Every structure is written in structure tokens, then in C-alpha cells.
Amino acid sequence: MSRTPRYFLQSYGCQMNKLDSELVESRLVASGYERAGSEQDADVVLLNTCSVRQHAEDRVWSRLGVLRQEKRQRPELVVGVLGCMAQEHRRYLQARMPHVDLVVGPSAFGDIDQQVERARSEAAARRVAHEEAVQKDPRATPGGAGIVTVDHGVSGDTIHRDVRVRPHRSQAYVSVMRGCNMPCAYCIVPTTRGAEISRPIAQIVEEAQRLCDDGVTEITLLGQTVNAYGRDLGRDVTLARLLRALHEIPSLRRLAFITSHPNFLNRELVDALAGLDKVSRFLHLPAQSGSNRVLKAMRRGYTFERYVARIELLREAAPDYELHSDWIVGFPGETEEDFAKTIELMEAVRFAQSYVFKYSPRPGTLAAEQGVDDVPDDVKAERNRILLEVQERHTAEKNQALVGQVEEVLVEGPSKVEGRYSGRTRQHRIVHFAADDPALIGRYVPVRIDEALGHSLVGVRLAENAAEDGARARTEVRA
């Protein structure tokens, strides 16, 4: 009797990739597969990849090198590359990676179980051929790239999600749209993930309700440009209306969304953010640069002044919101004056959190096609350092202002420091507190903040009223 087939799935990159991996697992589990504890114990190894940053790609190429050696020992092993790298580098994978059996782009996960089965059948046939070849040449390598599905296929959004397949019992991601129509000069996403396709509100609410029925209390909505949601479904479908619909789910406690574009932070959305108390009080709104000249070259579609005006609109309606941003330093042509405007924007807005990246050309983008990367690496590194220092100062000041306050914390699990557990506030701040009780995971607990660290807070868990166990702790709204 043959054993149940086992898969090992490793995900790289953004939250969308993590959700795609959950959908892939959902389909495989429904088809009778079991999750393996390691690559060595798996019949199928799948790498769900990211092309946004070079570092993520480098990690995948390194992993594929290791799997080449693994497959020499086990020719029957099926190796699959999924996601953005499968879309961008499919020809290279076919030509130079003969140990790869399966190449599936991000728009074709919907029937991944059938594709894996086809790959396993072909791999079994190649194994017989390989064994015959090894008898003639012990150095023979099994070959590959038997199935390619990239530009056409069944979308992962067609999968009827098994809500039990998720890493966190109280938290879940939900995709509301795929692809992106924005023309940002540095971004590969429109090439790898295609044009915007929004899911109907009813379909999203149905999935969210099933997740909440299974114990989820915090949902994060995902989209490449999530606040552009609904543009392809008509004027009556917007992110604000979706938030209002999800807000009606009784057992849902928190609702967040990422990542947003400044151009789509309009009055309707601001009113929803201010008026819906289940929506978490932070907004990831990447500015990328403070220089109008660089923003124009990036094709971002807004200016320094317009960005600040959108932030003022939000803060007037909802002063308790914190802002998060992404920044690119060393974009082609960026001068010291341009960089100074980025610092000026950071000082004007005072973000709670920022991610800073040194520009690197990504093949297939407009910026890369122009062939200019004229800011020296040491200048990029110095500007990166300076922005991080500015952000660390702002974060430390904001954290210090919370000392003495009581925050509602959704407990996520043990901290890296022994004897502590960690969780996040409604403003997405990390809080550590003394505890050693796995039953706390997924609960909302009141924590008094006693210490502000550089990137997190430390506090003391307060006693909960037994009659109101699980209810929200009171949180002071700060102007």
C-alpha cells in the first residue's frame, strides 16, 4: 500500500504570496496530500517566489541549487517554482534548470493539484529513463520543466478556500483583488501579476464569514493597490463599501488592509476609516520619495503637496491613525536636493514605521529599460542609513508617548525573549509582556505600557473582568 503523497511548500516575499501559498495548500489538502515536515520527507517541493526585490530572488536561486543535488539522490522528487519568478524567468527555468518539473505563474494556481499530479506522472516516467541513463553515465541528471502554465490558467481566487488551512487560528488574510494597473516605473508587479481584477463584495464577505465561523477575529484584506478595489466592477463597488459590509460580521474584531496608493485615499474612504471602529488604526501608504521631480520620474501620479494634503484629510477625520510608508533611495537621477525633500516629507508626516529600500533595476520595468542607475552604491547606502535614523527617532518618540497608557493587544504567540508573549495593538505596534500561557494566543488582552523600545513596547498584562472576558480593553484615543 503506497503512502499518502506529501508536499513541502516554502513561500518568499509579500503577504499576497503567503496567502497564495495557503490557497495552494488548501487545494492540495483537498486532493489528499499531507504537509511534510521537511523537503527531505516530501514527494513534492514547491517554492512560491517573489521578484520585487533581488534579495528574494537570490534566496530562491540558492534553494534551487540545493534541490538540484536533492533530486540527483531522488529522481522521483517533483520540484515546482510558483509565483512571480515563474512568470518572469520561465524561459530561463526551462532552459537552465532541468531539475524543475513545474513552473506556474501567480494567475494559474486554481488547479495546482492537477498540475502537480501531471508533474508527478511525468517525473515517474523520467525516473525510469534516468535509471537507464545512469547505467551508462553515473553523472546523468534527470530532466525537467515538463509542465509550464504561466500566462493562462485558473486563478487562485476560484479556489473554494479551506479555512482550516492557515497558520494562525485568530488571524487571516483575504485577497480582494489581483494585479495592478498603476504605471510605477520601478515596479515589476503589473508584469508578473497582470491587470487589476477585483472580487465581488458578496464573495469576499462569504469567505470572511467562513473564516470568522472558524475562529478568526482579525482579517487583513490584500491587494497590490488595495484602495483601488472595485474600479473594474463599477462605480458602486469601492473599498469603503467593502469595509462597511465586512464590518457587519458580528465575531470580527479587527479589519485591516494593505497596500494602499495615495491617489485613492479619497473622502469616501476616509469617512469609512473614521467611522468604522473595527478597522485598525494604521494605514500603509507608501510615499516612495518626497521629491516632485523623482515622483514624476517614478510615475507615481502625485506630488509632495498632494500627498501631505491626503494625510491631513485623514488626520482631520481620524486623528488616532498612524501612517506607515515605503521609500526608495537612489532612484536614477536622485540628487542631494531630491533626497532632502524626502527627509522633509518624513519630518512633516512623522510616520510610525517605514521600510527603506536601495533602488535596484528590475528587468521588465520602465526604469530598467532606460538603462540608467547613476547613483553610486555608497551614496545609496548612506541615504538608506539616514532615512532609517530619521524613522527610528520618530518611532522612538511615538512609542515613548505611549508609556503609561493601556492598549488592547491581540496576542500572537511567544516573544523571542523567554518568558514573554507578544502581540499587536490596533495601531499595529508590537507589545511584549510577561506570560507563559499558550491559551492566550488569539485573545485580546489589556496591557499597560511601561517601557518604550526602539521598535516595540513592553508592558504588564492587566487583569480581565471575568464577566467581560474577551471584550475589548478601553483604549484612549490620542490626538
C-alpha positions, 0 to 999 in steps of 0.5 A: 500500500503506497503512502499518502503523497506529501508536499513541502511548500516554502513561500518568499516575499509579500503577504499576497504570496503567503496567502497564495501559498495557503490557497495552494495548500488548501487545494492540495489538502483537498486532493489528499496530500499531507504537509511534510515536515521537511523537503527531505520527507516530501514527494513534492517541493514547491517554492512560491517566489517573489521578484520585487526585490533581488534579495528574494530572488537570490534566496530562491536561486540558492534553494534551487541549487540545493534541490538540484543535488536533492533530486540527483539522490531522488529522481522521483522528487517533483520540484515546482517554482510558483509565483512571480519568478515563474512568470518572469524567468520561465524561459530561463527555468526551462532552459537552465534548470532541468531539475524543475518539473513545474513552473506556474505563474501567480494567475494559474494556481486554481488547479495546482493539484492537477498540475502537480499530479501531471508533474508527478506522472511525468517525473515517474516516467523520467525516473525510469529513463534516468535509471537507464541513463545512469547505467551508462553515465553515473553523472546523468541528471534527470530532466525537467520543466515538463509542465509550464502554465504561466500566462493562462490558467485558473486563478487562485481566487476560484479556489473554494478556500479551506479555512482550516488551512492557515497558520494562525487560528485568530488571524487571516488574510483575504485577497480582494483583488489581483494585479495592478494597473498603476504605471510605477516605473520601478515596479515589476508587479503589473508584469508578473501579476497582470491587470487589476481584477477585483472580487465581488463584495458578496464573495469576499464577505462569504469567505470572511464569514467562513473564516470568522465561523472558524475562529478568526477575529482579525482579517487583513484584506490584500491587494497590490493597490488595495484602495483601488478595489472595485474600479473594474466592477463599477462605480458602486463597488469601492473599498469603503463599501467593502469595509462597511459590509465586512464590518457587519460580521458580528465575531470580527474584531479587527479589519485591516488592509494593505497596500494602499496608493495615495491617489485613492485615499479619497473622502469616501474612504476616509469617512469609512476609516473614521467611522468604522471602529473595527478597522485598525488604526494604521494605514500603509501608504507608501510615499516612495520619495518626497521629491516632485521631480523623482515622483514624476520620474517614478510615475507615481501620479502625485506630488509632495503637496498632494500627498501631505494634503491626503494625510491631513484629510485623514488626520482631520477625520481620524486623528488616532491613525498612524501612517506607515510608508515605503521609500526608495533611495537612489532612484536614477537621477536622485540628487542631494536636493531630491533626497532632502525633500524626502527627509522633509516629507518624513519630518512633516508626516512623522510616520510610525514605521517605514521600510527603506529600500536601495533602488535596484533595476528590475528587468521588465520595468520602465526604469530598467529599460532606460538603462540608467542607475547613476547613483553610486552604491555608497551614496545609496547606502548612506541615504538608506542609513539616514532615512532609517535614523530619521524613522527610528527617532520618530518611532522612538518618540511615538512609542515613548508617548505611549508609556503609561497608557493601556492598549488592547493587544491581540496576542500572537504567540511567544516573544523571542525573549523567554518568558514573554508573549507578544502581540499587536495593538490596533495601531499595529505596534508590537507589545511584549509582556510577561506570560507563559500561557499558550491559551492566550494566543488569539485573545485580546488582552489589556496591557499597560505600557511601561517601557518604550523600545526602539521598535516595540513596547513592553508592558504588564498584562492587566487583569480581565473582568471575568464577566467581560472576558474577551471584550475589548480593553478601553483604549484612549484615543490620542490626538 
